[in-house]
Amino acid sequence: MDLQDQLKNLFPDHISTSDDKTDKDADPGIWMQDDPIICKFEKRKGKPITILEGYTGATEDFKALAKELKTKLSVGGSFKDDKIIIQGDYRDRIMAILKEKGFNVKRVGG
């Protein structure tokens, strides 16, 4: 809870005059790229996984994106060798989330 929220709780009748509203969904820290992110499906040891690769920005940004995807989908996964590995077949949902963020996504395989 930041200072703005605390002030709103203390003074609920106050009308704010500033119009500097920030969009909490848009993350200005993640670098957008021109090349599409590759989203593919594999089976390893009989279990389905979704792999995202092809991000050319900073590794920390890609790790943050991996954490956000895992949280939104409520699934497990990992970040290895510049690839995000998500447990399960979530290609459609991941592609929708990435398109909302402004990324180009290319589906590879089936």
Summary of the structure (lengths in Angstrom):
residues: 110
radius of gyration: 18.1
end to end distance: 44.1
largest distance: 59.2
contacts: 237
relative contact order: 0.20
helix: 31%
strand: 25%
